Every structure is written in structure tokens, then in C-alpha cells.
Amino acid sequence: ILSIAFEFAEYSLQHQLANFAECWWDHWILDVLVCNWLGTYLGIKACQYLEVKPYEWRGLRQTRGLRSKARRVLSQFSPHNWTSFKWEGTTLFLHYLIVVLLLAVFLAAERNPFYLKSLLWMEPDHPIVILRLAGVFLCALPAVRELYQYINNPRKTKRMGQHVWLLLATILTELLVITKWSKGQFTELLPLYVRWAWMIGGILLVLYPAIRFGVPSVRKYVRKKQKRKGK
């Protein structure tokens, strides 16, 4: 979803940034099928392997054999335990809302560096651009974990973690910088077909939870009312 949404974002903003105007095969074959979906598939397989991998932590002295000792040293750099993430965005309205907001934050984090390097006149290989990408990536890893724990385990996790707030503050600050320095830079209006496309997308984002969660809730409410009247 995130990969396809970013390609649609490139279509929507190519009238402002020239490097978003790519060929169709660059959008859907190189970016989506090869880079993103292949990386996603390999990432899922790595997660499945780590999820079922047994972790036996023994001291180096208790391990016999040179090969076992070498494997024991290498396992030191693997995770102590593994937690599988199950967002279940279609089971509860809160989970759906969190997943949509998470995707929106990710899209903003991926889009911001293109505008920043254009407005601040920086090349793609500029050290600030590289450090920004690395910093957001390293901050997003614990931030997603903290958000997942806050949503799925509210009894133990009373507040969202500091990485979540730091990531949100960073992306918001970048958006403010882009808004300030883009005045007078992008004079071309948003094309009409882009407006209609995002309007339809927004309607679907609202219509789906209304049907998926709102209609069953209304039915339950009506049934409770009818039972009370019958009693």
C-alpha cells in the first residue's frame, strides 16, 4: 500500500518536481515490482525466519567445538527474542485509524527530502540529505515499535514513546520549512484530475470505515433498543 501510494504521490506532484516525472515502467516495474515488492518479500521471509528461529543463550565456555563457538559468537549479534507485528487494521476502527495515520506519516517522511533538497539547493548525494535519511530511518524503527506497543498493550504502556514524538516533531518541522520556503516557488496549480483523484481517495478512506465499523455498530445499537422496548 505504501509503495503504490508513493507512486501516486509522484504522479500528483510531478508538476512541481521534475524528478517525479518518470516513465511508467520506472514507476511500476523498477520501483514497485523490483525494488519495493522484492525488498518487502525478502523482508517478510527474514521476519518469518527470525520468528521461528530458536534462541539458546549459553556461555562460550559451555559451547563445544570451534564451529559451535563461531556460531555462538555470530548469534550474539542476532535478536534475543522476536515479536511479530499484527496491526489488524480491518478489525477495529482504532487500528484502522492508526494504520492510515502511520501510512500518511511515512509518505510525508519519504516526500519531504525531495522538496527539501530542491528548495535548499542540495544535490541528492549531499551529506545533509544522507544523514537525514539515515536519522529518520533509525528513529522510525523504535518509533513503530513504541506505537505498536502503545496501541496493542495500553495497560502496560500508558504513553507513547519518545521516538514517536521525536519522529512526528521532525516531520512536522520539515513540513513547516517546506511551507515557508516554497512560497512563490511552485506557481502552477494542482491539475484538475489530481484533485478529483485525491478527492475520490479521501471519500473511500472515509466510506470504508463507515461501512465496515459504523453499520455494525448502528445495528447493535438498534437491536439493544428493540430488546429494551420488548422487555
C-alpha positions in Angstrom: 0.0 0.0 0.0 2.8 2.4 0.9 4.7 1.6 -2.2 1.7 2.2 -4.6 0.6 5.3 -2.6 4.1 6.9 -3.1 3.9 6.3 -6.8 0.5 8.1 -6.9 2.0 10.9 -4.9 4.8 11.2 -7.5 2.1 11.4 -10.2 0.3 14.1 -8.2 3.4 16.2 -7.6 5.3 15.9 -10.8 4.1 19.4 -11.9 6.2 20.8 -9.0 9.2 18.5 -9.0 10.6 17.4 -12.3 12.3 14.3 -11.0 8.9 12.8 -10.1 8.0 12.8 -13.9 9.3 9.2 -14.6 8.4 6.7 -17.3 5.6 4.2 -16.5 8.0 1.3 -16.3 10.2 3.2 -13.9 7.2 3.8 -11.6 5.7 0.3 -11.6 8.4 -2.1 -12.7 11.6 -0.7 -11.3 10.2 1.0 -8.2 7.2 -1.1 -7.2 7.8 -4.6 -8.5 11.6 -4.9 -8.4 12.8 -2.6 -5.6 9.9 -2.3 -3.2 8.0 -5.5 -3.5 11.1 -7.7 -3.9 12.5 -6.0 -0.8 9.2 -6.5 1.0 9.1 -10.2 0.1 12.7 -10.7 1.3 11.9 -8.7 4.5 8.9 -10.9 5.2 10.9 -14.1 4.7 13.6 -12.7 7.1 10.9 -11.9 9.7 9.4 -15.4 9.4 12.8 -17.0 9.8 13.6 -14.9 12.9 10.2 -15.6 14.3 10.6 -19.4 14.3 14.3 -19.4 15.0 15.2 -21.0 18.4 17.4 -18.8 20.6 19.6 -20.7 23.1 21.8 -18.4 25.0 24.7 -20.3 26.5 28.1 -19.1 27.5 31.1 -19.5 25.2 32.8 -22.0 27.6 29.8 -24.3 27.6 29.8 -24.5 23.8 31.9 -27.3 22.4 33.7 -27.3 19.0 35.2 -24.5 17.0 32.2 -24.3 14.6 29.7 -24.1 17.5 31.8 -21.4 19.2 31.9 -19.4 16.0 28.1 -19.8 15.6 27.7 -18.7 19.2 29.7 -15.5 18.6 27.7 -14.7 15.5 24.4 -15.3 17.3 25.4 -12.6 19.8 24.5 -10.1 17.1 21.1 -11.6 16.5 18.0 -10.5 18.4 17.4 -12.0 21.9 13.7 -12.5 21.1 11.3 -11.7 18.3 7.9 -10.1 18.3 5.6 -10.4 15.2 3.7 -7.2 14.3 0.0 -7.8 13.6 -1.6 -4.4 13.1 -5.0 -5.8 12.1 -6.2 -2.6 10.5 -9.5 -4.0 9.5 -10.6 -5.5 12.8 -11.1 -2.3 14.9 -11.7 1.3 14.0 -8.8 2.5 16.2 -6.4 0.1 14.4 -7.7 1.3 11.0 -7.2 4.9 12.0 -3.7 4.2 13.4 -2.6 2.4 10.2 -3.9 5.2 7.9 -2.1 7.8 10.0 1.1 5.7 10.1 1.0 5.4 6.3 0.4 9.2 6.0 3.4 9.9 8.2 5.6 7.5 6.2 4.5 9.2 2.9 5.4 12.6 4.3 8.7 11.3 5.5 9.5 10.0 2.1 8.3 13.0 0.2 9.9 15.7 2.4 13.6 15.1 1.3 12.7 15.7 -2.3 11.2 19.1 -1.5 14.0 20.0 0.9 16.8 19.3 -1.5 15.0 21.2 -4.2 14.2 24.3 -2.1 17.6 24.3 -0.3 19.6 23.7 -3.5 21.2 20.5 -2.3 22.4 17.6 -4.5 21.0 14.1 -3.8 24.4 12.9 -2.5 24.8 15.9 -0.1 25.8 14.8 3.4 22.8 16.5 5.0 20.4 14.6 2.7 22.2 11.3 3.5 22.3 12.0 7.3 18.6 13.0 7.3 17.6 9.7 5.6 19.7 7.7 7.9 18.4 9.5 11.0 14.7 9.2 10.1 15.2 5.5 9.3 17.0 4.8 12.6 14.4 6.8 14.5 11.4 5.1 12.7 12.5 1.6 13.8 11.9 2.1 17.6 9.1 4.6 16.9 7.0 2.0 15.1 7.7 -0.5 17.9 6.6 2.0 20.5 3.4 2.9 18.7 2.5 -0.7 18.2 3.1 -1.4 21.9 1.0 1.6 22.9 -1.9 0.6 20.7 -1.9 -3.2 21.5 -0.9 -3.1 25.1 -2.5 0.0 26.7 -2.4 -1.4 30.2 1.3 -1.6 30.4 2.2 1.3 28.0 0.4 4.4 29.3 2.1 6.9 27.0 3.6 6.9 23.5 7.4 6.5 23.4 9.8 9.4 22.9 10.9 8.2 19.5 7.3 8.5 18.2 7.1 12.2 19.4 10.6 12.9 18.0 9.7 11.5 14.6 6.5 13.4 14.5 8.2 16.6 15.5 10.9 16.1 12.9 8.5 15.5 10.1 6.3 18.4 11.2 9.3 20.7 11.3 10.2 19.7 7.8 6.7 20.4 6.6 6.9 23.9 8.1 10.2 24.6 6.4 8.8 23.4 3.1 5.7 25.5 3.5 7.8 28.6 4.4 10.4 28.4 1.6 8.0 27.2 -1.1 6.1 30.5 -1.3 6.4 31.7 -4.8 8.3 28.7 -6.0 5.5 26.5 -7.2 3.1 28.7 -9.1 1.4 26.0 -11.2 -1.9 24.9 -9.8 -2.8 21.4 -8.9 -4.2 19.7 -12.0 -7.9 19.0 -12.0 -7.5 15.2 -12.5 -5.2 15.1 -9.4 -7.8 16.9 -7.3 -10.5 14.5 -8.4 -8.3 11.5 -7.7 -7.4 12.6 -4.2 -11.0 13.6 -3.5 -12.2 10.1 -4.5 -9.4 8.5 -2.4 -10.4 10.6 0.6 -14.1 9.6 0.2 -13.1 5.9 0.0 -10.9 6.3 3.1 -14.0 7.6 5.0 -16.5 5.4 3.3 -14.8 2.1 4.1 -14.7 2.5 8.0 -18.3 3.9 7.9 -19.4 0.6 6.2 -17.0 -1.7 8.0 -17.4 -0.4 11.5 -20.2 2.2 11.5 -23.0 0.0 10.1 -22.4 -2.9 12.5 -22.3 -0.5 15.5 -25.6 1.0 14.4 -27.2 -2.4 14.0 -26.1 -3.4 17.5 -27.4 -0.2 18.9 -30.8 -0.7 17.2 -31.0 -4.3 18.5 -30.3 -3.2 22.1 -33.0 -0.6 21.8 -35.5 -3.1 20.5 -34.7 -5.6 23.3 -35.2 -2.9 25.9 -38.5 -2.0 24.4 -39.6 -5.6 24.3 -38.7 -6.1 28.0 
